[in-house]
Amino acid sequence: MSDTYYEFGTAADRWSRAQLFFDAKEYQTAVRILRGLVAEHPDQTAQRLLLARAYYHSAQLKPAEAELRAILERDPVEHYARLMLGRTLERQGRPDEAAPHLRMAAAMSGELPS
């Protein structure tokens, strides 16, 4: 299939289409659509976060980590990105790097240590 399909329509159309593919667990297709959206609108946190989630669910952990770090560079208190970064690092076998992100995410969400 040509890339024209992934680029077709307005940004809002492509965002809706990416969400549909993500919800259908078609993560690779969501990634193809979202990469273009993020390139066009790099300041949009929601699009970048969904791209990171699609990477994560399709086991593309390095790109997921890069997207999450980009989000946190702009918005260090984005709690879900912080949580996802911790989980992504854990999944890569880097628990020592993950721990501070997971603790910070827990603190931001109001979770108290047991």
C-alpha angles and dihedrals in degrees: 000000000000122000089243090089091057092049097043120118136008123318088259091052091050092046090054091046092049091051091050092051091046092050089049088054091244090137098164091055091047089052092053091053096040095050089064093046093049091048090053096042109023092166094063106105096190094056093045091047093051089048090053090049092049090050090048094050091048090051094248092136101164093055089044090053092049093052093047092049089050090054093048092047089061097034113022092180096057092126099193092050088050091052092047092048089054092049092045091052091047091051089053090055095255102123095155091058091043097052099074092047092050092048091049092048090051091050092048091052092049096249112153123213113255 
